[in-house]
């Protein structure tokens, strides 16, 4: 009897979830990957304007930016724009301009790519387990544009949570504190300083 009840409950829950997906209701799905990973599914918001904006932005990408963000290609370590950037400011998505990472959370991981302990808001990034070329890793993508940003590792500074967002400079644009207000990011100025 208990098995039948559990089976019935499981089927009912599955149908409910399918119904929610068909209704297009926004959902934040949390899964356990190391500490925690947030996968944002937001179908209730009409993103057609954002998509058009992203398409315009994508047309302005360099070949390297396009390869990294859309084709999940690599950029060379130690030969990229932000690996050694120590200026204060924020790092935004190169396609959408969404603020993703703060300079105060950036550190030298010795890898030759910009590394951060955490994003500004975990809902802005999606972490996806992948097995490319037989290597298990976690890809980091922008939740709204689905552009590839880099990879997530669990070998970061322990005092900051142990995560290392190892990103590609080609997927980011740096906005220094002196330009944040004029570019519409002034509301983040109080979060930038260490």
C-alpha positions as CSV (number, residue, x, y, z in Angstrom):
1,X,0.0,0.0,0.0
2,X,2.8,2.4,0.9
3,X,4.5,1.7,-2.5
4,X,1.3,2.5,-4.4
5,X,0.9,5.8,-2.4
6,X,4.5,6.8,-3.1
7,X,4.1,6.0,-6.8
8,X,0.8,7.9,-7.0
9,X,2.4,10.9,-5.2
10,X,5.4,10.8,-7.5
11,X,3.2,10.8,-10.6
12,X,1.0,13.6,-9.3
13,X,4.1,15.7,-8.5
14,X,5.5,15.0,-12.0
15,X,2.3,16.1,-13.6
16,X,2.2,19.2,-11.5
17,X,5.7,20.1,-12.5
18,X,5.0,19.5,-16.2
19,X,1.9,21.7,-15.8
20,X,3.9,24.5,-14.3
21,X,6.4,24.2,-17.2
22,X,3.7,24.4,-19.8
23,X,2.1,27.4,-18.0
24,X,5.5,29.1,-18.3
25,X,5.7,30.0,-14.7
26,X,9.1,31.2,-13.4
27,X,11.0,28.7,-11.4
28,X,14.3,28.7,-9.7
29,X,15.6,25.1,-9.6
30,X,18.3,24.4,-7.1
31,X,20.6,21.4,-7.4
32,X,23.5,20.2,-5.4
33,X,26.8,20.5,-7.2
34,X,29.5,20.9,-4.5
35,X,28.2,23.8,-2.3
36,X,25.2,24.9,-4.3
37,X,24.2,25.7,-7.8
38,X,21.3,27.8,-9.0
39,X,19.7,27.1,-12.3
40,X,17.4,29.9,-13.3
41,X,14.4,29.1,-15.6
42,X,12.3,32.2,-16.2
43,X,9.8,31.6,-19.0
44,X,7.2,34.0,-17.6
45,X,9.1,37.1,-18.7
46,X,8.9,38.2,-22.3
47,X,12.5,38.5,-23.3
48,X,12.0,39.3,-27.0
49,X,13.3,42.8,-26.5
50,X,16.3,41.5,-24.6
51,X,16.9,38.8,-27.3
52,X,16.9,41.5,-30.0
53,X,19.4,43.5,-28.0
54,X,21.6,40.4,-27.5
55,X,21.5,39.7,-31.3
56,X,22.7,43.2,-32.0
57,X,25.4,42.9,-29.3
58,X,26.4,39.4,-30.7
59,X,27.0,41.0,-34.2
60,X,29.6,43.3,-32.6
61,X,31.6,40.5,-31.0
62,X,35.2,39.8,-32.1
63,X,35.9,36.3,-33.5
64,X,37.4,35.3,-30.2
65,X,34.4,36.6,-28.2
66,X,32.1,34.7,-30.4
67,X,34.1,31.5,-30.2
68,X,34.3,31.7,-26.4
69,X,30.7,32.7,-25.7
70,X,28.8,30.8,-28.4
71,X,31.1,27.9,-29.4
72,X,32.7,27.2,-25.9
73,X,36.2,27.6,-27.3
74,X,39.2,28.4,-25.0
75,X,41.3,31.6,-24.9
76,X,45.0,31.4,-24.0
77,X,45.9,31.8,-20.4
78,X,48.1,34.7,-19.5
79,X,47.4,36.2,-22.9
80,X,44.0,37.7,-22.3
81,X,42.8,41.1,-21.3
82,X,41.7,40.7,-17.6
83,X,43.8,37.9,-16.1
84,X,46.0,40.4,-14.3
85,X,43.6,43.3,-14.0
86,X,43.8,44.8,-10.5
87,X,41.6,47.9,-11.0
88,X,38.4,48.4,-9.0
89,X,35.1,48.0,-10.8
90,X,32.7,45.3,-12.1
91,X,32.8,42.7,-14.8
92,X,29.8,42.5,-17.0
93,X,28.6,40.1,-19.7
94,X,30.1,41.1,-23.0
95,X,26.8,40.4,-24.8
96,X,24.1,41.8,-22.5
97,X,26.0,44.1,-20.2
98,X,24.5,42.4,-17.1
99,X,26.8,42.9,-14.1
100,X,28.2,39.5,-13.1
101,X,31.3,39.8,-10.9
102,X,32.9,42.4,-8.6
103,X,36.6,43.2,-8.6
104,X,36.8,42.7,-4.9
105,X,35.9,39.0,-5.4
106,X,38.7,38.6,-8.0
107,X,41.9,36.9,-7.0
108,X,45.1,35.5,-8.6
109,X,44.5,31.8,-9.0
110,X,47.7,31.3,-10.9
111,X,45.8,29.9,-13.9
112,X,46.2,32.9,-16.2
113,X,42.5,33.6,-16.4
114,X,40.4,36.0,-14.3
115,X,39.1,34.1,-11.3
116,X,36.4,35.1,-8.8
117,X,35.2,33.6,-5.5
118,X,31.5,34.3,-6.3
119,X,29.2,36.1,-8.7
120,X,27.3,39.3,-7.7
121,X,24.1,37.3,-7.7
122,X,24.1,33.5,-8.1
123,X,20.8,33.8,-10.1
124,X,22.7,35.6,-12.9
125,X,24.8,32.5,-13.7
126,X,23.9,28.9,-14.5
127,X,26.2,26.1,-13.7
128,X,26.0,23.1,-15.9
129,X,27.8,19.8,-15.5
130,X,29.5,18.8,-18.7
131,X,31.8,16.0,-19.9
132,X,33.7,17.5,-22.8
133,X,36.6,15.4,-24.1
134,X,36.1,12.9,-21.3
135,X,36.7,15.5,-18.6
136,X,34.0,16.2,-16.0
137,X,33.6,19.9,-15.3
138,X,31.1,22.6,-14.6
139,X,30.4,25.2,-17.3
140,X,29.4,28.7,-16.2
141,X,26.9,30.5,-18.4
142,X,25.0,33.7,-18.2
143,X,21.4,32.8,-17.1
144,X,19.7,35.2,-19.5
145,X,21.9,35.0,-22.6
146,X,23.1,31.4,-22.2
147,X,26.6,32.7,-23.2
148,X,29.5,30.6,-22.0
149,X,31.6,32.5,-19.4
150,X,34.1,29.9,-18.1
151,X,34.2,27.1,-15.6
152,X,33.4,26.6,-11.9
153,X,35.9,24.7,-9.7
154,X,35.9,23.9,-6.0
155,X,39.6,24.7,-5.3
156,X,39.2,28.4,-4.5
157,X,40.1,30.2,-1.2
158,X,38.5,28.3,1.7
159,X,37.8,31.5,3.6
160,X,35.7,32.7,0.7
161,X,33.6,29.6,0.3
162,X,36.1,27.4,-1.7
163,X,34.6,28.2,-5.2
164,X,36.7,29.5,-8.1
165,X,34.8,30.9,-11.1
166,X,37.5,30.7,-13.7
167,X,36.3,32.9,-16.5
168,X,37.4,34.0,-20.0
169,X,38.2,37.6,-20.5
170,X,36.5,37.3,-24.0
171,X,33.2,36.7,-22.3
172,X,33.5,39.8,-20.1
173,X,33.8,43.6,-20.3
174,X,35.4,45.5,-17.4
175,X,33.7,48.7,-16.2
176,X,36.0,50.7,-13.8
177,X,34.5,52.5,-10.8
178,X,35.0,55.9,-12.5
179,X,32.6,54.8,-15.3
180,X,30.1,52.7,-13.4
181,X,27.6,55.6,-12.7
182,X,27.6,56.9,-16.2
183,X,27.0,53.4,-17.6
184,X,24.1,52.7,-15.2
185,X,25.9,50.6,-12.6
186,X,26.1,53.3,-9.9
187,X,23.9,51.2,-7.6
188,X,26.8,48.7,-7.3
189,X,29.5,51.3,-6.3
190,X,29.1,50.5,-2.6
191,X,29.8,46.8,-3.2
192,X,33.0,47.3,-5.2
193,X,35.4,48.5,-2.5
194,X,37.1,45.8,-0.4
